[in-house]
Amino acid sequence: MDMQLTGKSAIVTGASRGIGRCIAIDLAARGASVIVNYNSSEAAAQDVVNAICAAGGQASAVRGDVSKMDDASAVVKAAIDTYGKLDILVNNAGTTRDTLLMTMKEEDWDHVIATDLKSVFTCSKAAIRPMIRQRSGRIINITSVVGLAGQAGQSNYAAAKAGIIGFTKSLAREVGSRSITVNAVAPGFIPTALTDVLTAEQKESATKMTPLGRFGKPEEIAYAVSFLASDLAAFITGVVLSVDGGLVMH
């Protein structure tokens, strides 16, 4: 038994860049057929598909604003129509609109909650029925250490990511009897577009707070996701796996 995913089909939301891109590529490298979901970055999503296909894998790009139920259902339908089934759902779509609460606009709150949290609800709801019918499935939600520890200026993002943790545990209890596992991965500081906004001083401070003394790599998040998607993790559900260099120990 190993981390090979040959014959499995997967959806990765928000897969056109950053952590999502690495997750899609790693799942495909292990044999999964992957739906690369994107909302607005069509060229970047197609680049992910091209990279997967060039390496001998199988992937398709599917547009959809997964914070909307109809779009989420359409993405799941596309996976089943294309690959015949859905085995793995990775809820990765996310964004930030950072500011202190006293200056946060209502639309900044609503946008982050919809993109980061509601999308986990819509995609999971759409995926559950076919997974229940086949009596198997893996749902992996990308949360954040911010959802565990909080962060000044990120009350919207922290609320969304903490909500994902509660959602993960609740859904794991609902669908466990159907051999569907639901887990979450909580990245620490990873170089992506979301961390590019940090100042050099903030990056240095984050590194000092991390016991391993460095930022993580997007690929290291992908490896954790692939493990939870594999048969090796068949008896793991309702877990939050922090991949953060020891930043938040819980």
PLY file of the C-alpha trace (Angstrom):
ply
format ascii 1.0
element vertex 250
property float x
property float y
property float z
element edge 249
property int vertex1
property int vertex2
end_header
0.00 0.00 0.00
1.38 3.40 -0.96
0.36 6.94 -1.93
-0.44 6.06 -5.54
-3.84 7.31 -6.74
-4.11 5.45 -10.02
-7.70 5.20 -11.19
-8.93 7.96 -8.88
-10.55 11.18 -10.02
-10.18 14.49 -8.19
-11.34 18.08 -8.11
-9.06 20.81 -6.80
-10.78 24.16 -6.40
-8.75 27.32 -6.89
-6.13 25.24 -8.65
-4.73 27.77 -11.10
-1.90 28.99 -8.86
-0.04 28.65 -5.59
-0.88 25.77 -3.29
-3.81 24.63 -5.44
-1.58 24.31 -8.48
0.91 22.15 -6.56
-1.88 19.97 -5.16
-3.33 19.35 -8.63
0.07 18.51 -10.09
0.99 16.16 -7.22
-2.34 14.31 -7.32
-1.94 13.84 -11.07
1.67 12.69 -10.68
0.38 9.93 -8.41
-2.12 8.77 -11.04
-5.30 10.73 -10.33
-7.29 12.37 -13.12
-7.77 15.98 -12.04
-10.32 18.72 -12.61
-8.41 22.00 -12.32
-11.04 24.47 -11.12
-10.59 28.21 -11.59
-12.80 31.27 -11.51
-11.08 33.99 -13.54
-7.52 32.80 -14.30
-8.21 30.70 -17.40
-4.70 30.95 -18.86
-3.09 29.97 -15.56
-5.45 27.02 -15.14
-4.71 25.81 -18.66
-1.02 26.09 -17.86
-1.56 23.69 -14.94
-3.41 21.29 -17.25
-0.61 21.52 -19.82
2.02 20.79 -17.16
0.10 17.74 -15.97
-0.47 16.39 -19.48
3.17 17.02 -20.47
4.20 14.80 -17.55
1.89 12.03 -18.75
-1.06 12.80 -16.48
-4.70 13.55 -17.17
-6.40 16.86 -16.35
-9.10 19.27 -17.51
-9.71 22.91 -16.61
-13.25 23.80 -15.50
-14.35 27.34 -14.72
-16.71 28.00 -11.84
-17.25 30.42 -8.98
-17.53 27.71 -6.35
-18.93 30.12 -3.77
-22.17 29.66 -5.76
-24.13 26.44 -5.44
-24.96 26.16 -9.15
-21.33 26.57 -10.17
-20.11 24.10 -7.56
-22.65 21.52 -8.75
-21.56 22.11 -12.34
-17.89 21.51 -11.45
-18.77 18.23 -9.72
-20.93 17.21 -12.69
-18.04 18.00 -15.04
-15.76 15.69 -13.05
-18.25 12.83 -13.19
-19.06 13.42 -16.87
-15.36 13.54 -17.76
-13.94 10.79 -15.56
-17.00 8.71 -14.66
-16.82 9.28 -10.91
-15.48 11.54 -8.16
-13.15 10.11 -5.53
-11.31 13.15 -4.13
-12.45 16.71 -3.47
-9.87 19.27 -2.37
-11.51 22.50 -1.21
-8.67 24.94 -1.71
-10.29 28.10 -3.15
-9.45 31.08 -0.98
-8.65 34.75 -0.81
-7.82 37.48 1.68
-8.89 41.08 2.23
-6.85 42.04 5.26
-7.54 45.04 7.45
-8.31 45.76 11.09
-11.91 45.12 12.04
-12.59 48.82 12.73
-11.81 49.64 9.10
-13.11 46.42 7.49
-15.90 46.94 4.98
-18.89 44.64 4.98
-18.08 43.56 1.44
-14.56 42.56 2.56
-16.09 40.31 5.21
-18.70 38.85 2.85
-16.25 38.22 0.02
-13.76 36.29 2.16
-16.47 34.27 3.93
-18.05 33.36 0.58
-14.81 32.47 -1.18
-13.08 30.67 1.68
-15.92 29.13 3.69
-19.13 28.99 1.67
-17.26 27.30 -1.19
-16.40 24.42 1.14
-20.12 24.00 1.86
-21.23 24.20 -1.79
-18.60 21.84 -3.20
-18.90 19.31 -0.37
-22.69 19.30 -0.64
-22.45 18.68 -4.39
-19.84 15.93 -3.97
-21.42 14.03 -1.10
-24.28 12.42 -3.00
-22.12 10.63 -5.60
-19.60 9.68 -2.93
-22.35 8.21 -0.77
-23.65 6.20 -3.73
-20.21 4.69 -4.35
-19.63 4.35 -0.57
-16.19 5.91 -0.72
-14.58 9.31 -0.99
-12.01 11.74 0.32
-12.74 15.37 1.13
-9.74 17.49 2.09
-10.29 21.09 3.14
-7.48 23.65 3.12
-7.73 25.73 6.27
-4.89 27.73 7.87
-2.97 28.10 11.10
-4.71 31.49 11.27
-7.94 29.57 11.86
-6.28 27.94 14.87
-4.43 30.88 16.40
-5.97 34.02 14.92
-4.13 36.96 13.38
-4.58 40.70 13.79
-6.00 42.25 10.64
-7.45 38.96 9.45
-10.67 38.52 11.41
-12.59 37.66 8.23
-9.97 35.15 7.05
-9.56 33.65 10.53
-13.32 33.26 10.91
-13.58 31.52 7.56
-10.66 29.19 8.23
-11.87 28.37 11.76
-15.31 27.68 10.27
-13.72 25.18 7.89
-12.32 23.29 10.87
-15.73 22.99 12.53
-17.30 22.05 9.21
-14.65 19.36 8.64
-15.28 17.69 11.99
-19.06 17.84 11.64
-19.14 16.43 8.12
-16.68 13.70 9.10
-19.23 12.52 11.67
-22.07 12.63 9.13
-20.48 10.58 6.35
-18.02 8.28 8.12
-20.41 5.34 7.99
-20.22 5.51 4.17
-16.41 5.18 4.15
-15.99 8.87 3.28
-13.24 10.65 5.16
-13.17 14.41 5.73
-9.97 16.06 6.88
-8.31 19.47 6.84
-4.77 20.65 6.18
-3.63 23.83 7.93
-0.65 25.41 6.16
1.70 27.72 8.00
3.67 30.41 6.17
3.99 29.30 2.54
5.35 31.54 -0.25
2.28 32.32 -2.40
0.50 35.38 -3.72
-1.26 35.63 -0.34
2.07 36.01 1.50
3.67 38.29 -1.10
1.97 41.24 0.61
4.00 40.69 3.79
6.86 43.08 4.45
10.43 41.82 4.83
10.13 42.45 8.57
6.91 40.42 8.79
8.51 37.55 6.88
11.53 37.60 9.15
9.30 37.60 12.23
7.26 34.67 10.87
10.43 32.71 10.23
11.66 33.34 13.77
8.33 32.17 15.22
8.52 28.90 13.26
10.53 26.27 15.14
11.93 24.83 11.90
13.17 28.31 11.02
11.85 28.64 7.48
8.77 29.10 5.31
7.19 25.93 3.98
7.00 24.97 0.32
3.70 24.62 -1.58
4.78 21.10 -2.49
4.90 20.19 1.20
1.21 21.03 1.51
0.51 18.98 -1.60
2.25 15.93 -0.11
0.02 16.12 2.97
-3.09 16.35 0.79
-2.02 13.38 -1.32
-1.43 11.35 1.84
-4.94 12.11 3.14
-6.35 11.27 -0.30
-4.59 7.90 -0.40
-5.50 4.50 0.99
-2.81 5.00 3.63
-5.14 7.45 5.37
-8.26 5.27 5.27
-8.63 5.31 9.08
-8.06 9.06 9.48
-11.04 11.41 9.55
-12.02 14.63 11.28
-8.37 15.59 11.67
-6.67 18.95 11.19
-3.13 18.30 9.98
-0.94 21.35 10.56
1.87 21.63 8.02
3.52 24.66 9.54
7.02 23.86 10.76
5.72 23.77 14.32
4.35 27.33 14.27
1.05 26.40 15.95
1.18 23.33 18.15
-2.23 22.10 19.30
0 1
1 2
2 3
3 4
4 5
5 6
6 7
7 8
8 9
9 10
10 11
11 12
12 13
13 14
14 15
15 16
16 17
17 18
18 19
19 20
20 21
21 22
22 23
23 24
24 25
25 26
26 27
27 28
28 29
29 30
30 31
31 32
32 33
33 34
34 35
35 36
36 37
37 38
38 39
39 40
40 41
41 42
42 43
43 44
44 45
45 46
46 47
47 48
48 49
49 50
50 51
51 52
52 53
53 54
54 55
55 56
56 57
57 58
58 59
59 60
60 61
61 62
62 63
63 64
64 65
65 66
66 67
67 68
68 69
69 70
70 71
71 72
72 73
73 74
74 75
75 76
76 77
77 78
78 79
79 80
80 81
81 82
82 83
83 84
84 85
85 86
86 87
87 88
88 89
89 90
90 91
91 92
92 93
93 94
94 95
95 96
96 97
97 98
98 99
99 100
100 101
101 102
102 103
103 104
104 105
105 106
106 107
107 108
108 109
109 110
110 111
111 112
112 113
113 114
114 115
115 116
116 117
117 118
118 119
119 120
120 121
121 122
122 123
123 124
124 125
125 126
126 127
127 128
128 129
129 130
130 131
131 132
132 133
133 134
134 135
135 136
136 137
137 138
138 139
139 140
140 141
141 142
142 143
143 144
144 145
145 146
146 147
147 148
148 149
149 150
150 151
151 152
152 153
153 154
154 155
155 156
156 157
157 158
158 159
159 160
160 161
161 162
162 163
163 164
164 165
165 166
166 167
167 168
168 169
169 170
170 171
171 172
172 173
173 174
174 175
175 176
176 177
177 178
178 179
179 180
180 181
181 182
182 183
183 184
184 185
185 186
186 187
187 188
188 189
189 190
190 191
191 192
192 193
193 194
194 195
195 196
196 197
197 198
198 199
199 200
200 201
201 202
202 203
203 204
204 205
205 206
206 207
207 208
208 209
209 210
210 211
211 212
212 213
213 214
214 215
215 216
216 217
217 218
218 219
219 220
220 221
221 222
222 223
223 224
224 225
225 226
226 227
227 228
228 229
229 230
230 231
231 232
232 233
233 234
234 235
235 236
236 237
237 238
238 239
239 240
240 241
241 242
242 243
243 244
244 245
245 246
246 247
247 248
248 249
